[in-house]
């Protein structure tokens, strides 16, 4: 479980996400430009080691069936392919990117969240973390994916391989690279970038880049 306590946000302090119809008709959000290739950006100084088999995935917190899966066990979970657009807070976008991996809905079915579990904190190998609501169009989507393939090949290590979260309807910092842990919680934690001034949610179509854009005060938490 998470050792270091993080500041939290309240879901009721935020308005709705931009609806799906707008995202489909306006594929490039405001303030974005198309990139020619996928830039490599990361707060981590080193790519974590991976030998092709030694990578477990822990899912715990407010669930009926907490579990730690070996890499071989994880790869045996149901697989899905998606084609999505990516949008980085640094203003670049990529369209029609192909990923494959485990749908997040499979994880929900596997661990069976308790009724009070309303949020999930995703944690990388390094301890980098961010969090999202479990419901309300955040993680309960067909394209929310735990990706381990890109364009039919293993996900490149510099882009988060062997495993990263893909939530294409939000800025890419919410799609945690080098994913190792998922914690189902009853609070919406502020992660690495959020406590440094990034928006808690990060909807590209509303240009939610910075915490100062949040509708309500930080309830005593200072950046």
N, C-alpha and C positions, 0 to 999 in steps of 0.2 A: 504493500500500500504506500501511499504518498507520505513521506516523512515531513517535509517542510510545508507548513501551512501557507496557503496563498490567499490573497484578497479575493473576494467573490463579488459577483454582480447579480442583479435581480432581473429575471426574464421580463417581468411586467413593466420594466423601465424602457423597453424597446418596442417600437412599432413593428408592423408586419414586414416580412421580406417582400421584395418586389415580386409580383406574381409571375408564374411560368410563361404566360403568353408574351409578356414584355421581354423576358430573357430569350425567348425563341425568335422574336421578330427583330430585336436589337442586340445582335450577338456580340458586338463590341461595346462594352460599357463606356460611359462618359469618362474622358480623361485617359483612355487607353489607346495604344497603337499596336499594330501587328508586328510581331517579331519574326525575323527570318529563320531563326533557329531557337531552341530551348536554352535560355541562359542558365548558367550554373550559379546559384546563389545559396548560401548557407551560413548560419551563425557558427556552426561547428568548424573547428580548425582542421580536424582530421576526419576522414571517412572511417567508420567503425569496421573492424575486421569481420570477414564472413568467409567461411571455408566451403560453402555449399551445403552445409548440414547443421552447423552449430549455431542455431538461432531459434530460441524459444519465444513464445508469445504468451504473456500472462493477461488474463481477464478476471478482474475481481471487483470487490466493492459490494454494492447492494444488489446482489444477484443470488439466485437459488443454487446455481451450479458454478462456483468459481473454478477456473481451470488454467493450467499452464500447458500449452501445446508445444511439442517439439516441432521443428521445421517440417519433418516428414508428416506428422499428424496434421499440421496446418495445411499442407498441400493436398491432403486428401479431402478437405472440405469442399462443398460445391463451388464450382468455378463459373464465372460470368465474364463476358466481354462487353465493354462499353466504349462508345465514341463520344468524347466530351470536349468542351472548350476550357482552356486554362487562362486565368487572369491573375497577374501578380500586382501587388500593391505598388511596385516600382514602375508601373504604368505599361507594361507589355502584356500582350495577349497572344495565345496560340489557338487556332481553330482545328477541330476535327482530329483530336489526339486519341489514339487507340490504346486502351489498357485492358488487362485481364487480371482477375483475382477473385477474392471472396467477397460477395455482397455483405454489407454490414448487417442486413436483415438476418443472414445466417448466424452471425455472432449473437444477435438478440435471441434467436430461437435456441441456440446452444446453451447460453448461460441463464436465460429466463430472469430478466430484471424484476426486482421487487417493485410494488406500486410506488414507493417513495423515490425510486431511481428515476430522475428526470434529466440528468446531465451525464456526459461522459468526458473525462479528461484523458487525452491521448498523450503518451509519454514516449520519447525517443530514447535510443541507446545512451545518449549523452545526458539525459534528464530534461532536455528541452520539452516543453509541454504546451498544449492549448486545449480548450474545452469547447463543447458544443451541446446544445439541448438535444435530447433524445428524440423529441417529437416536434410537431409544428412546422414540418417542412425543412428541418435541418439534417438529421441523420436518417429519418424515415422516408428515404427517397430511393428510387430504383437505381440511380447512378452513384450512390454513396458506396465506395468500394475500398477494400484493402488490397491494393494492387501489388502484384509481384511480376507482371509482364508488361512490356511496352513494345508495340508494333511486333508482337509475336515472339519477342525475345525476352530473356530475364531483364527486369527493370535495371537500367544502368545504375551503378553504385553511386555516381555523383548526383543522381536525381532521387536518391532515397532507397535504392535497392539494398537488401533484398525485399523490403516491404515498406510501403508508405500508404497513408490514408489519402484518398481522393474524394474531395467534396467540391465539385466544379462550380457550384453556384456561389461560392465565397472566394475571397482572395486566397491566394495559394499558400500563405503562411499558416492557414488553418489545416492544410493537408500535410500532416506531420511526416517528415522523412524518417527513415531508419526506425520504424515503429516497433516497440517492444512490449508496451503495457497499455491496457485500457482499464480505467477505473470508473465504474458506474456509481454516481454520487447523487446526493439530494441538494447540492449547491453547484452553482455555475462559477467555477474557479477562473481567475484571470491568469493566463499563462505567461510565458517568457516575454513575448512582445507586448502583450496587453499591459503588463505592469510598467513597461517602458514607454507607453504612450500610444500604442496602437488601439484601434477600436475593438471593443469586446466581440463584435459580431463579424464585421467585414463584408458587407454586401456590396459587390462592385457596382451594381446599378444605382445605388444610392451614394456611391463614393465614400463609403464608411472606412476611411483610412486611419483617423486619429481619435483618441479618446475624448478630445475636446468637442467632437461632433456628437457625442452621446447626448441624448435628450435630457437626461436627468443628472443630478450631481453624483459624485463618486461615493457618497455616504461615508465621508471621512477618510477614504483611502487616497493617499497622495502618490503621484508618480515619482 
